[in-house]
Amino acid sequence: MKRVVIVGGGITGLAAAHALEKGRERCEVQLVEAGPQLGGNLRTLRHNGFIIDAGPDSWIAAKPHATRLAREVGLGDELIGTRPDTRRVYIVWQRKLYPMPEGLILGVPTAVKPLIDSELLGWDAKMRAGLDLVVPPRRWREDDDESIGSFVARRLGHDVAERIAGPLLGGIFAGDPGSLSVRACVPQLVDAERDHGSLVRAMRALKEKRRAKAAAGESEASAFLSLKRGVGDLVVNVAHKLRDAEVSTSRAARKIDRLPEGDPRGRWIVETSGGPLHADDVVLAVPANVVAPLVGDLDPELSSMCAEVTYASAATVFLAFRKFDVRHPLDAVGFLVPRAENRPILACTFVSSKWDHRAPAGQVLLRVFFGGAGNEHMVARDDADLVRLARSQVLDLLDIDRPPSFAKVFRFKRSSPQPHVGHIPRMRRLLARAATHPGLHVGGNGYLGTGIPDAVRQGEEIAARITPLDT
Ligand SMILES: Cc1cc2nc3c(=O)[nH]c(=O)nc-3n(C[C@H](O)[C@H](O)[C@H](O)COP(=O)(O)OP(=O)(O)OC[C@H]3O[C@@H](n4cnc5c(N)ncnc54)[C@H](O)[C@@H]3O)c2cc1C
């Protein structure tokens, strides 16, 4: 029987363990997680009737892997979409909240009237956005790349890039749109320019497709999915379904080395805080900055490739208020803050407006984001300071002057990968280097793909390389 050690009990490692149990060949799986609990970034806390997803609160519905996994582990009936009545976003501009023009897809306008009516952009910016229809498309070759900021500015103008697409698309990565790779972060935009010659034309075509679906009786589905009791249930249920895998928490991998050829214990030795483990296959389901020191002796080149992948830190501050104390209607999923606003926060989610089931009746829950690339010093501030800053921002922007009924702070240190321009070929080289070591597998947060569905996909793909799926 193959022995497999999985390092990392985030959703990538768990998805790999789950998939290995479905494999054709039975494997003896040991999963080691450094932290006291499983889940990595996926952390759900329940407090006085509130459901608090500290980090990720959902995943993109268009990527099927997380949804399929949720169904497989018995969560099909728990899947929820965002509330249909609040599917809009505000942008902070010059100290005021402006609704994003309706009809945007990935920050690209698809309708003329909402753009013309929007007070977020001046006339020159609106005219410039319209030039997308005639600006000649760039000819994309395989590994060409560009930053999100420069790509959107080239197609739709500087103001749309700065006020709409930058905070919307860069915000997902807590990153600087001026250095994030459009190819790695929003490949749909590259496809749109290549296939349609214009982002507006491409997104209009997509809108038409969605309309046709709606006309055929399929209701406009939510772009994001979550779970009624929080995304943490995905972790709990996947872990619960593992039949044979041996799972240890508070056990960190420290070093990975090869065993001599023909060693009956397997190909690999994984030194951990709880003693050595031997394996035929090792799955490193941890971010690249964690892999770097683990493989330092084994392969210094792989180690330095991993060390080059950068991760930003972030903090989330949750504030609960009585609905009664909030004058703003909170009629959106939240607001985004463009970098040019120079505020200490990145965004605010109106959690209880975005999702049902997140706050008890008569209460509202807000989540304020701090940190991200260039603002990581904010994450080092103490809890009281972050809560004070969060309160001053919601006072200024949402006019909430009452104290919260509770506040909670969570930190995510070096957890948000920053796929900079050129990320994809760099990752291909890194993964090809890792593949030169038979039985060593690397995947998860920060390699190829982003977010929970890609993490699940990578875990499943690694498992399929170790043992093909039992059909
Ligand atoms: C604030 C925030 C919000 C996000 N929001 C969303 C969202 O809304 N939707 C979405 O799809 N994605 C979101 N993401 C991204 C998403 O969280 C990640 O893509 C996903 O969780 C990655 O899972 P992973 O298992 O690869 O990595 P991780 O979650 O980082 O898990 C890695 C695990 O490895 C463990 N580990 C580290 N070192 C060792 C060691 N030496 N030995 C053993 N174990 C170790 C860690 O403790 C951790 O549990 C968000 C991320 C952050 C930080």
The ligand as a Gaussian input file, in Angstrom:
#p B3LYP/6-31G(d) Opt

LIG

0 1
 C       -8.621000      37.220000       4.129000
 C       -8.812000      36.245000       2.996000
 C      -10.012000      36.193000       2.306000
 C      -10.189000      35.292000       1.263000
 N      -11.394000      35.245000       0.637000
 C      -11.638000      34.305000      -0.293000
 C      -12.946000      34.130000      -0.833000
 O      -13.891000      34.833000      -0.443000
 N      -13.133000      33.157000      -1.763000
 C      -12.116000      32.331000      -2.165000
 O      -12.340000      31.453000      -3.010000
 N      -10.865000      32.459000      -1.657000
 C      -10.609000      33.404000      -0.721000
 N       -9.362000      33.503000      -0.161000
 C       -8.306000      32.579000      -0.624000
 C       -8.473000      31.194000       0.028000
 O       -8.492000      31.361000       1.404000
 C       -7.319000      30.287000      -0.386000
 O       -7.265000      30.180000      -1.781000
 C       -7.439000      28.865000       0.188000
 O       -7.902000      28.882000       1.500000
 C       -6.096000      28.192000       0.079000
 O       -6.148000      26.955000       0.757000
 P       -4.802000      26.132000       1.000000
 O       -5.195000      24.900000       1.711000
 O       -4.056000      26.005000      -0.256000
 O       -3.901000      27.076000       1.922000
 P       -4.054000      27.521000       3.422000
 O       -5.460000      27.860000       3.733000
 O       -3.004000      28.554000       3.623000
 O       -3.691000      26.214000       4.252000
 C       -2.375000      25.796000       4.457000
 C       -2.320000      25.061000       5.780000
 O       -1.002000      24.594000       5.979000
 C       -0.664000      24.751000       7.347000
 N        0.798000      24.781000       7.459000
 C        1.637000      25.829000       7.244000
 N        2.917000      25.450000       7.485000
 C        2.862000      24.139000       7.826000
 C        3.875000      23.190000       8.188000
 N        5.169000      23.508000       8.218000
 N        3.475000      21.936000       8.513000
 C        2.157000      21.570000       8.492000
 N        1.177000      22.443000       8.164000
 C        1.530000      23.715000       7.826000
 C       -1.325000      26.054000       7.725000
 O       -1.472000      26.153000       9.133000
 C       -2.645000      25.957000       6.970000
 O       -3.634000      25.344000       7.761000
 C       -9.130000      34.415000       0.877000
 C       -7.910000      34.477000       1.555000
 C       -7.740000      35.364000       2.602000
 C       -6.431000      35.390000       3.329000

